[in-house]
Amino acid sequence: MGGASLAAFVSGQASASAIQTTVRTTDQAPVEPTRLVSRETLRPEILGTTGIVAAGRHYAVAAGTRILQAGGNAFDAGVAAVFAAAVTEISHFGLGGEAPAIVYSASDQTVKVISGQGPAPKAATPDYFRPAGVIPGNGPNGGTVPAVVDAMALTLARYGTMSLETVLQPAIELADGFPMYGMLRDVLASQQRSSSRWAGSRRAYYPEGRIPDVGEVFKQPDLARTLRALATGEREALSRGLGRDAAIAAGRDVFYKGDIARRIAASVQADGGLLSYEDLASYSGRIEEPKTTRFYGYDVYKCGFWSQGPALLMALNILQARDIKQYPNLSDPYLHTVTEAIKLAFDDRNAYFGDPLFASVPEEGLLSSAYAASRAAQIGETASRVHNIGDPYAFQRGPARQPPRFTPHELTATPTPTADTTAIEVVDRQGNLFSCTPSSGWLLGGAYVAGDTGVPLSNRMSVFDLDADSPNVLVGGKRPRTTLTPTIVLKDGKPFLAIGTPGGDNQDQQILVVLLNILVHGLPIQQAIEAPRINSEHFHSSFAIKRARPGLLEVEDRVTPEVRAALAARGHELNVVGPYAVSTGIVAAGVDPVHGTLRGGADVRRERYVFGW
């Protein structure tokens, strides 16, 4: 293969047709030719028959793999990986954050949502935050009620096979110490001043005023003590003769109703926060029905309208109404149509989505194919530079109360930093699927650790609106419209894929781009993940001042110059970024529908990891 052809092949620009090469030894004896049937990727796709774990750091992948090796199922492994990530990915996710999950149970062939998103403290009101003009993204008032322990205990009890203590063990060992890695050390260093405002954060992350070097063992003794307390609570319940589910609940209650909860609440209130012991003691997560749509024969499942997840379903509906299959992948009409569908779906997200326990959401209209067709008809040949909110109430059956339409707007307050997220996807030999998007670390703005618990609290409060007309207006006890958005896909009623990513508002549009590569263009998982990406910043963001950048489109520079020029000619304002620079980190695991074997992939963006066998 010539140098120019090889360069094109490795960069992903070569023809998709098979490439034939013949290698000869020094005496010219022929050697069997090697047939390459797909483009090379920077990482191989992982294949197996036992289980696949895809996650953020290798520590979480190792925890999930360890549980699979010990005989656990995908749910046991997923829960173990989430707890391990809460110890080792504290710049992106912590034990006091949130962990929405979607699970497919092969035994009963159902898909369910584990809500995993805590509500606002009951004392929180818009008036409390209105003088500042914005809800803080960090500190003692940045966090919703911690939901991780509850969500994972609920998942384990309902779908897992192992004890809470068993799935906590990898996390406990990691809290006792793990080798520091570069990304985490960089965050610890950059946020030392911000985090050190709080005594708990100094104690947890800077106990000697220094940061461990890369490769040096980093210990979190307070967090280890908290995790051991949960395991002890379960063990003591079992010794009293309680059954497995009740014992898991007892371990969970150590966090929400025992001394840990009292110490968390006391720390927050001493630092001027609103979270109370009653908020923790009264919290209970939910198992809910997912929202779903059928896209070219695949059933895609998302969390409810308390998340941004249904926006992905709406975008898929719009693209199916436009018959997106008619356009070549990565062509300018293809990328233009995908971008405009994203704009329409996410403008509706901002206008209509909110916790259905508190807000009236026109769910039927938003997800109807007729509404999607009407929205698809609004996509023109040029880029929209205005916010286009639709009328889903016209597509609701029966009488529906239509509140005043909320028009999102950018706040004039000083922006507050936001944090980051991770994602964990697992499949096992039975075909069980686990998709979870844990979040609320402190990539920017500093960590708030509650006293001597070692538990960093979340920053999800900044997603709420202060405008009374918004379906996402702050109310005590209400879930914010979270950006966290796990995904499960079935094909012909059988398990196909669990997929997720960090990235805030970017999450669902990045999942969308990768799903289109797989479901429409038939790319293997790893190739679909590594393919060039786009990312719209047109709509109002979820965080802090709700900034919007109408018409702005990030494009990785592997999209050809000719296509970029055509997009610009259509009126898109392009921000051309590096070859793998869109802020995302897709991970995926699923079942090959032809052979029934397992497969998984992990993004080269953000140092994602995957392993299986």
C-alpha positions in Angstrom: 0.0 0.0 0.0 1.5 3.4 -1.0 2.2 6.0 1.6 -0.7 8.3 0.5 -3.2 5.4 0.5 -2.0 4.2 3.9 -2.4 7.7 5.4 -5.9 8.0 4.0 -6.8 4.5 5.3 -5.6 5.2 8.8 -7.3 8.5 9.0 -10.6 6.9 8.1 -10.9 8.6 4.6 -10.1 5.5 2.5 -12.7 3.6 0.5 -14.9 1.2 2.5 -14.2 -1.5 -0.1 -11.9 -4.4 1.0 -8.2 -3.8 0.7 -6.0 -6.7 -0.5 -2.3 -6.9 0.3 0.3 -9.5 -0.4 3.4 -9.9 1.7 6.5 -11.7 0.5 9.5 -13.1 2.3 13.1 -12.2 1.3 13.2 -15.1 -1.1 10.0 -14.0 -2.7 7.9 -17.0 -1.5 4.3 -15.9 -1.5 2.5 -15.5 1.8 -1.3 -15.7 2.3 -2.8 -12.3 1.5 -4.4 -10.3 4.3 -7.9 -9.1 3.7 -9.0 -5.9 5.5 -12.8 -5.6 5.4 -13.2 -2.4 7.3 -11.4 0.8 8.1 -8.8 0.6 10.8 -9.5 2.2 14.1 -7.2 3.6 16.8 -8.5 0.9 19.1 -9.8 -2.6 18.3 -13.4 -3.4 18.9 -13.7 -5.8 21.9 -15.4 -9.1 21.3 -16.5 -11.9 23.6 -19.0 -14.4 24.8 -18.9 -13.9 28.6 -19.2 -10.1 29.2 -18.1 -6.7 28.1 -17.6 -3.7 30.4 -17.1 -0.2 28.9 -16.5 2.8 31.2 -14.5 5.9 32.0 -11.3 4.8 33.7 -9.7 1.4 33.6 -10.3 1.1 37.4 -14.1 1.0 36.8 -13.7 -1.5 33.9 -11.5 -3.7 36.1 -14.1 -3.6 38.9 -16.9 -4.7 36.6 -14.8 -7.3 35.0 -13.8 -8.7 38.4 -17.5 -9.2 39.3 -18.2 -10.9 36.0 -15.3 -13.3 36.6 -16.8 -14.1 40.0 -20.0 -15.1 38.4 -22.0 -11.9 38.7 -24.4 -10.7 35.9 -24.3 -7.4 34.1 -26.2 -5.6 36.9 -23.8 -6.8 39.6 -20.9 -5.7 37.4 -22.5 -2.4 36.5 -23.1 -1.5 40.1 -19.5 -2.4 41.1 -18.2 -0.3 38.2 -20.3 2.7 39.3 -19.0 2.5 42.9 -15.4 2.1 41.7 -15.9 5.2 39.4 -17.2 7.1 42.4 -13.8 6.6 44.0 -11.4 6.9 41.0 -13.2 9.4 38.8 -13.9 12.1 41.4 -13.2 14.9 38.8 -16.2 13.6 36.9 -18.4 11.8 39.4 -18.7 11.2 43.2 -20.7 9.1 45.7 -22.8 12.2 46.5 -23.9 12.7 42.9 -26.5 11.0 40.7 -26.6 7.8 38.6 -29.6 7.4 36.3 -29.7 4.0 34.7 -31.6 2.0 32.2 -31.6 -1.8 32.3 -32.7 -4.6 30.0 -33.5 -7.8 31.9 -33.1 -10.9 29.7 -35.1 -13.0 32.1 -38.3 -11.1 31.7 -37.4 -9.2 28.5 -38.3 -5.8 29.9 -36.6 -2.4 29.9 -36.8 -0.3 33.0 -35.4 3.1 34.2 -33.7 3.5 37.6 -34.4 7.2 38.1 -31.1 7.8 40.0 -31.6 11.6 40.0 -32.0 13.2 43.4 -34.4 16.2 43.9 -33.7 19.6 45.2 -33.6 20.1 49.0 -37.1 20.8 50.2 -36.1 24.2 51.5 -34.9 25.4 48.1 -36.9 28.1 46.3 -36.3 30.4 43.3 -36.5 33.4 45.7 -33.6 32.1 47.7 -31.3 32.1 44.7 -32.8 35.1 42.8 -30.6 37.8 44.3 -27.6 36.1 42.7 -29.4 35.6 39.5 -28.2 32.1 39.1 -28.0 28.8 41.1 -24.4 28.0 42.0 -22.7 25.1 40.3 -20.5 24.2 43.2 -20.4 24.5 47.0 -22.9 23.5 49.7 -25.9 24.7 47.6 -24.8 23.2 44.4 -26.1 19.7 45.1 -29.4 17.8 44.8 -30.1 15.0 47.2 -27.4 12.3 46.7 -28.9 9.5 44.6 -26.0 7.1 43.7 -26.2 4.8 46.7 -30.0 4.5 46.5 -30.0 3.9 42.7 -27.3 1.2 42.8 -28.9 -0.5 45.8 -32.2 -0.6 44.0 -30.6 -2.0 40.8 -28.7 -4.6 42.8 -31.7 -5.8 44.8 -34.1 -5.9 41.8 -31.8 -7.3 39.1 -28.4 -8.4 40.6 -27.4 -11.6 42.2 -24.6 -10.6 44.6 -24.5 -8.9 48.0 -23.9 -5.2 48.4 -20.6 -6.0 50.2 -19.3 -8.0 47.3 -19.9 -5.3 44.7 -18.6 -2.6 47.0 -15.3 -4.5 47.6 -13.4 -3.2 44.5 -14.4 0.4 45.4 -13.3 -0.1 49.1 -9.9 -1.3 48.0 -9.5 1.6 45.6 -10.5 4.1 48.3 -7.7 2.5 50.4 -5.4 3.6 47.6 -4.9 3.6 43.8 -2.1 5.0 41.6 -2.8 8.6 40.7 -3.3 9.2 36.9 -2.5 12.3 34.9 -6.0 13.6 34.2 -7.1 13.4 37.8 -3.9 15.0 39.0 -4.3 17.9 36.6 -7.8 18.5 37.9 -6.7 18.3 41.5 -4.0 20.9 40.8 -6.1 23.3 38.8 -8.9 23.3 41.3 -6.9 23.3 44.5 -7.7 26.9 45.4 -11.4 26.5 44.7 -11.7 23.2 46.5 -9.7 24.3 49.5 -12.4 26.8 50.5 -14.1 23.9 52.2 -12.6 22.0 55.1 -14.0 18.6 54.0 -12.4 19.0 50.5 -9.0 20.0 52.0 -9.2 16.9 54.2 -10.2 14.6 51.4 -8.0 15.8 48.6 -5.1 17.9 50.0 -4.5 16.5 53.5 -0.8 17.4 53.4 -1.1 20.4 51.2 0.2 18.6 48.2 -1.1 16.5 45.4 0.2 12.9 44.8 2.4 12.5 41.7 1.3 10.4 38.8 1.9 6.8 39.8 1.9 7.6 43.5 -0.8 5.9 45.6 -3.7 8.3 46.4 -5.7 7.4 49.5 -9.2 8.5 50.6 -9.6 7.0 54.1 -12.8 8.9 54.9 -14.5 7.6 51.8 -13.2 4.1 52.5 -14.8 4.3 55.9 -18.1 5.4 54.5 -18.1 2.5 52.0 -17.2 0.0 54.6 -20.1 1.3 56.8 -22.6 0.4 54.0 -21.1 -3.1 53.7 -21.2 -3.5 57.5 -24.9 -2.4 57.6 -25.8 -5.1 55.1 -23.7 -7.8 56.9 -25.3 -7.0 60.3 -28.8 -7.2 58.7 -28.0 -10.6 57.3 -26.8 -11.8 60.7 -30.2 -10.8 62.1 -31.9 -13.1 59.7 -33.0 -10.6 57.1 -33.3 -11.7 53.5 -31.0 -10.4 50.7 -33.2 -7.5 49.5 -33.9 -6.3 53.0 -30.2 -6.5 53.9 -29.2 -4.5 50.8 -31.8 -1.9 51.9 -30.3 -1.9 55.4 -26.9 -1.1 53.9 -28.4 1.6 51.8 -30.1 3.1 54.8 -26.8 3.5 56.6 -26.1 6.3 54.1 -29.5 7.9 54.1 -30.9 7.4 57.6 -27.8 6.8 59.9 -24.9 8.7 61.1 -23.5 9.3 57.6 -26.6 11.3 56.7 -26.5 13.3 59.9 -22.8 14.2 59.2 -23.5 15.2 55.6 -26.4 17.4 56.6 -24.5 19.0 59.5 -21.6 19.8 57.3 -23.8 21.3 54.5 -25.8 23.5 56.9 -22.7 24.6 58.8 -21.4 25.9 55.5 -24.6 27.7 54.6 -26.4 25.1 52.6 -30.0 23.9 52.5 -29.7 20.1 52.4 -31.2 18.6 55.6 -31.1 15.3 57.3 -34.8 15.0 56.5 -34.1 15.4 52.8 -31.8 12.4 52.9 -33.9 10.3 55.3 -37.1 10.7 53.2 -35.4 10.2 49.8 -36.4 7.1 47.8 -35.6 6.5 44.1 -38.0 5.1 41.6 -38.2 2.3 39.0 -40.0 3.8 36.0 -41.1 2.9 32.5 -38.8 4.2 29.8 -39.7 6.4 26.9 -39.2 4.8 23.5 -39.4 5.2 19.8 -38.9 2.8 16.9 -36.2 3.9 14.4 -35.8 1.9 11.2 -36.7 -1.3 13.1 -34.7 -0.6 16.2 -36.4 0.3 19.5 -34.5 3.0 21.4 -35.2 3.5 25.1 -34.5 6.6 27.2 -35.3 8.0 30.7 -38.4 10.2 31.1 -39.0 13.9 30.6 -37.1 14.7 33.9 -34.1 14.0 31.7 -33.1 15.3 28.3 -33.3 11.8 27.0 -36.6 12.1 25.0 -34.9 14.8 22.9 -32.8 12.0 21.3 -36.0 10.1 20.5 -37.6 13.3 19.0 -34.5 13.8 16.8 -34.6 10.2 15.6 -38.3 10.6 14.7 -37.5 13.8 12.8 -34.7 12.1 10.9 -36.8 9.1 10.0 -39.5 11.5 8.8 -36.8 13.1 6.5 -35.6 9.6 5.5 -32.0 10.3 6.6 -30.9 7.1 4.8 -31.1 8.9 1.5 -28.0 11.0 2.3 -24.4 9.6 2.2 -22.8 9.6 5.7 -20.7 12.7 6.4 -22.0 14.5 3.3 -23.1 18.1 3.7 -26.9 17.4 3.2 -26.6 14.6 5.8 -24.7 16.7 8.4 -27.0 19.7 7.8 -30.2 17.6 8.3 -28.8 16.0 11.4 -27.9 19.4 12.8 -31.3 21.0 12.1 -33.1 18.0 13.7 -31.0 18.4 16.8 -31.9 22.1 17.0 -35.6 21.4 16.7 -35.6 18.7 19.3 -33.5 20.6 21.8 -35.4 23.9 21.5 -38.5 21.8 22.4 -36.5 20.2 25.3 -35.9 23.7 26.8 -39.5 24.8 26.3 -41.4 21.6 27.5 -39.3 19.2 29.5 -39.5 19.0 33.3 -40.1 16.5 36.1 -43.6 15.1 35.3 -44.3 14.7 39.0 -44.4 18.5 39.1 -44.9 19.8 35.5 -47.5 19.2 32.8 -45.5 17.8 29.9 -47.1 17.1 26.5 -45.4 13.8 26.2 -47.6 12.2 23.7 -47.4 15.1 21.3 -43.7 15.5 21.6 -43.0 11.8 20.8 -45.7 11.4 18.1 -44.7 10.6 14.5 -47.1 13.2 13.2 -45.4 15.9 15.2 -42.0 14.7 14.0 -43.2 15.0 10.4 -44.4 18.5 11.0 -41.0 19.4 12.5 -39.1 17.7 9.7 -41.0 19.8 7.2 -39.5 22.9 8.8 -35.9 21.9 7.9 -34.9 24.0 5.0 -31.8 24.1 2.8 -30.0 26.7 5.0 -29.1 26.7 8.7 -31.6 28.1 11.1 -30.3 30.9 13.3 -33.4 31.3 15.4 -35.0 29.2 18.2 -37.9 27.3 16.8 -40.3 26.0 19.4 -43.0 23.7 18.1 -46.6 23.1 19.2 -46.9 19.5 20.5 -50.2 20.2 22.1 -51.8 20.1 18.7 -50.8 16.4 18.5 -52.1 15.3 22.0 -55.2 13.1 22.0 -58.1 14.4 24.1 -58.2 17.6 26.2 -54.9 18.8 27.4 -54.1 21.8 29.6 -51.7 24.0 27.7 -49.7 26.3 30.0 -48.2 29.5 28.8 -45.3 28.7 26.4 -42.0 29.1 28.1 -39.4 30.9 26.0 -35.9 30.1 27.3 -33.5 33.0 27.6 -29.9 33.6 28.6 -29.4 34.9 32.1 -27.3 38.1 32.8 -25.6 36.7 35.9 -22.0 35.8 36.1 -21.4 32.2 34.8 -20.7 29.6 37.4 -18.5 26.6 36.7 -20.1 23.2 35.9 -18.7 19.7 36.4 -18.5 16.5 34.4 -19.8 13.0 34.0 -18.9 9.5 33.1 -20.7 6.5 31.6 -20.8 2.8 32.2 -22.2 0.1 29.9 -22.2 -3.6 30.5 -23.5 -6.7 28.6 -23.3 -10.3 29.8 -23.7 -13.8 28.3 -27.5 -13.8 29.1 -28.0 -10.6 27.1 -28.6 -8.4 30.1 -27.8 -4.8 29.4 -26.8 -2.1 31.9 -26.5 1.6 30.9 -25.7 4.2 33.5 -24.6 7.8 33.3 -23.2 8.8 36.7 -22.3 12.4 37.3 -21.5 15.5 39.4 -17.8 15.6 39.9 -16.0 18.9 39.9 -14.0 19.3 36.8 -14.4 23.1 37.2 -15.2 25.2 40.2 -13.9 23.0 43.0 -15.2 20.1 45.0 -17.5 20.3 48.0 -16.9 17.3 50.3 -19.3 16.9 53.2 -17.2 17.0 56.4 -15.4 13.8 57.3 -17.5 11.5 55.1 -15.3 11.7 52.1 -18.4 12.2 50.0 -18.3 15.0 47.3 -21.8 16.4 46.7 -23.2 17.1 43.3 -23.7 20.3 41.3 -27.0 19.4 39.6 -28.9 22.3 41.1 -27.6 24.7 38.5 -29.8 22.9 35.9 -33.0 24.3 37.4 -34.6 27.4 36.0 -35.6 30.4 38.2 -38.3 31.5 35.8 -41.8 30.5 37.1 -43.1 29.8 33.6 -40.5 27.1 33.0 -41.5 23.4 33.4 -38.1 23.0 34.9 -38.5 25.8 37.5 -36.9 25.0 40.9 -39.2 23.5 43.4 -38.1 21.8 46.7 -38.4 18.0 46.2 -38.4 18.2 42.4 -35.9 16.6 40.1 -34.0 18.9 37.7 -34.2 18.2 34.0 -30.9 16.4 34.0 -28.6 16.1 31.0 -27.7 12.6 32.2 -29.0 10.2 29.6 -28.3 6.4 29.5 -29.5 4.5 26.4 -30.6 1.0 25.5 -31.4 -0.3 22.0 -33.3 -3.5 21.1 -33.6 -5.1 17.7 -36.6 -7.3 17.1 -37.2 -7.4 20.8 -33.7 -8.7 21.5 -30.8 -7.0 23.3 -28.7 -4.9 20.9 -26.8 -2.1 22.6 -26.2 -0.1 25.8 -24.5 3.3 25.1 -23.7 6.5 26.9 -21.3 9.3 27.3 -20.3 12.3 29.4 -20.7 15.8 27.9 -23.6 17.7 29.5 -25.9 19.1 26.8 -23.7 17.3 24.2 -24.6 13.8 25.4 -27.7 13.0 23.4 -26.5 14.6 20.2 -23.2 12.7 20.4 -25.1 9.4 21.1 -27.3 10.3 18.2 -24.4 10.7 15.8 -22.9 7.4 16.9 -26.3 5.6 16.8 -26.8 6.8 13.2 -23.4 5.4 12.3 -24.5 2.0 13.6 -28.2 1.8 12.9 -28.3 3.6 9.5 -24.8 3.0 8.1 -24.0 -0.4 9.6 -20.6 0.6 11.0 -19.0 -1.6 13.7 -19.2 -0.1 17.2 -15.6 1.1 17.5 -15.6 2.5 14.0 -18.9 4.3 14.7 -17.5 5.8 17.9 -14.3 7.0 16.3 -15.9 8.5 13.1 -15.8 12.3 12.7 -18.3 14.2 14.9 -20.4 17.4 14.8 -21.9 19.2 17.8 -24.4 22.0 17.8 -24.3 24.8 20.3 -27.4 26.4 18.9 -29.8 25.9 21.8 -29.8 27.2 25.3 -27.6 25.1 27.5 -28.9 23.4 30.7 -26.4 24.9 33.1 -25.9 28.2 35.0 -26.7 31.2 32.7 -28.3 29.0 30.0 -26.1 30.3 27.2 -27.1 29.8 23.6 -25.0 30.2 20.4 -27.5 30.2 17.5 -26.1 28.6 14.4 -22.8 27.6 15.9 -21.7 24.1 14.9 -18.5 22.4 16.1 -17.0 20.2 13.4 -14.0 17.9 13.8 -11.4 18.6 11.1 -11.6 15.0 9.7 -14.8 16.2 8.1 -13.5 17.0 4.6 -12.8 20.7 3.7 -15.2 20.4 0.8 -18.1 19.4 3.2 -17.1 22.0 5.7 -17.2 24.7 2.9 -20.7 23.4 1.9 -22.0 23.6 5.5 -20.7 27.2 5.7 -22.4 28.0 2.5 -25.6 26.8 4.0 -25.2 29.3 6.8 -23.7 27.2 9.6 -21.2 29.1 11.7 -18.4 26.5 12.0 -16.0 26.1 14.8 -13.5 23.6 13.4 -11.8 21.6 16.2 -9.1 18.9 16.3 -9.5 15.4 14.9 -11.0 13.9 18.1 -11.8 17.1 20.0 -15.6 17.2 20.4 -16.2 17.0 24.1 -17.5 13.5 24.5 -16.5 10.0 25.6 -18.8 7.4 24.1 -18.8 3.9 25.5 -20.9 1.1 24.3 -21.5 -2.7 24.8 -24.0 -5.0 23.2 -24.9 -8.1 21.3 -24.0 -8.9 17.7 -27.5 -9.6 16.2 -26.1 -12.0 13.6 -23.9 -14.3 15.7 -25.2 -13.6 19.2 -21.7 -12.9 20.5 -20.8 -9.8 22.6 -19.0 -6.6 21.4 -18.0 -3.3 22.8 -16.2 -0.1 22.1 -14.7 3.0 23.9 -13.9 6.5 22.7 -10.4 7.7 22.1 -11.8 11.0 23.2 -11.5 11.5 27.0 -9.5 8.3 27.6 -12.4 5.8 27.8 -11.8 2.1 28.4 -13.4 -1.2 27.5 -12.6 -4.9 28.2 -14.4 -8.2 27.9 -13.9 -11.8 26.9 
